[in-house]
């Protein structure tokens, strides 16, 4: 029987180091690309969802108020929060901004006359939010608050008080 030669002990060399560093760099580049595309998009979608959920809460709270002044105050605070939370430059962000800008035109002499205008702007935000939240809406869903064409946010008291 022939004599077996002893195996050579493996020795780490420069070529092995170059290969290991190259694999690590390729993995880092792949991770960067993934986080810059998929991860960023998920984070942006999450911020829009948060903005819409918070606005829906603010709108629901606005309808629980007893005066028109409080109604508008809560509604516009929700719009400002939506501007901060949604992605800049999107239609949703723009609609939040348009709604918030109406605050400059609302005072105790225009509460009744501005309700339709504010309601239209609120409805536009709600339509965008329905898309963002993937709400199945035929007409209006009871779970999504929406603006009313009535002159008062609640049945009593009168908004001019």
Secondary structure, DSSP 8 states (H G I E B T S, - for coil): -------------HHHHHHHHHHHHHHHHHHHHHIIIIIHHHHHHHHHHHHHHHHHHHHHHHTT-SSHHHHHHHHHHHHHHHHHHS-TTSHHHHHHHHHHHGGGG-STTTHHHHHHHHHHHHHHHHHHHHHHTT---SS--TTS----SSSSSSSSS-TT-
